[in-house]
Amino acid sequence: MAPVLITLAQAIGVPPASLVIPTIMAVALAFTLPSASARMTMVAVTGAVDRGIMVRTGIIVGIPAILLLYVFFIVISRVGLF
């Protein structure tokens, strides 16, 4: 995905880091979600954990992670690092 983002950034005239770094951080945060790994997928498929609990946990982890990532990049763009 990084080569596509780098090419896109060059095409629209922005520094490649401003697209690549947020994407890398978002992908890293995605692995905190309950169904992000093969082990957790097996737990979900076998029914060992109720789907409602997994969805609730995903929301509890996902929404703050999205907000944190958004605020982080807004702040560093205002500071001038991107």
Order of alpha helices (4+ residues) and beta strands (2+ residues): alpha-alpha-alpha-alpha
